[in-house]
Amino acid sequence: MTATRAAESSERGQDRREEDRAKHAASRAAEDSEDTRTRLDGQRTRQAASKAAEDPIQRRTRSEDQRRRQAASRAAQWTFMEGEAFRYDPANNYDSYPQLYIG
């Protein structure tokens, strides 16, 4: 499977991921609460086993990747204000932005 995915085109990979998303969404929509609980318990168990099997270098790499993703996510939330201090508009109600604290 890994060799097949490595050889697939980017369009085929995108199509496969979209098919997987649709399949999983349909499957989860059909789940009852017990199925959801069972699926999540299994996922938690697999994740715990995966983390327990990590060596210190893998753990550090995973933590650094997570920090980078979080930093990128936080930065993306502020792109709407990029350079705004240089384009101040008195008609714009900056107090209405929940991310801003003006005090």
N, C-alpha and C positions, 0 to 999 in steps of 0.2 A: 504494500500500500504506500509506504513512504517513497519508494523508488518511483512509483507511478505518479505520485503527487509532485515529485521533484521534476519530472519530465513534462508535466502538463503545462499548457500555455497559460498566460495570466488570465485570458478571457475564460478558458475552461475552468480555472480555479475559482474565478468569480461566479461563474454559473453554478459550479458544484456547491459553493458556500450558500448561494441563494436558494438552491434546491434543499439543502440541509436546513436552512432557516425555516422554510415553508413547512417541511416535514416535521420539524420539532415543534413549531407553533401549532400545527394541527394536532399533533400527539398530546401536547400539554393542554390544549383546549378541551380534549376529550377525557382528561384525567379527572378522577374524583379526588377528594382531599386525602384519602388514604394512599392512593397512587402517588400523589405529590409528596406526601410525607416519606414514603418508601424511597422514592427517587432521590430526594434531598438527603436522606440518611445515608444512602449508598454513596452519594457524591461526597458527603462529609467524611465518610470512612476512607474512600479512595484518596482524598486530598490529605488527610492526616497521615496515611501510610506513605504517600509521596514525600511529604515534608520530613517524616521521620527517616526516610532513606537518603536524604540529602547529606552531602558532606559539607564542611564549612565553606568551601569555595562556591559551591552551588547555592547555598543559602545566601551568601553575600551577593552573588550575582542576581539572584531573584529579588532580594531586598533593594538593590540599586535600580533594577529595572522598574520595580514598583514605585520607587521614589521619583524616577524620571517621568513615568506615566502620570503620577499625581501632580507633579510640577507643571507638566504640559497642559493638563486638564485645568488647573487653577489659572494658568496664564491665558488659556483660551477664553475663559469667562470674562476677561478684561479687555479683549480686543476691541470691543465697542467703544472704549474710552481712550484708545491709543491716540496720542497727540491732541486730545480734547482740550488740554490746558492752553494750547496755542490757538485754539479756535473757539474761545469762549463765546457762547451765545446767550445773552440775557433772557431771550424768549424761551430757552430750554429750561425745564424745571428739573434741575439736578437732584433736588431733594426726593424726587419720585423714584430714583434708582435704589433698590434695596441693597446693592453692593457698596454704595457710598455712605460714608459717615462724614457729615459736615458739622463740625462742632468747635 
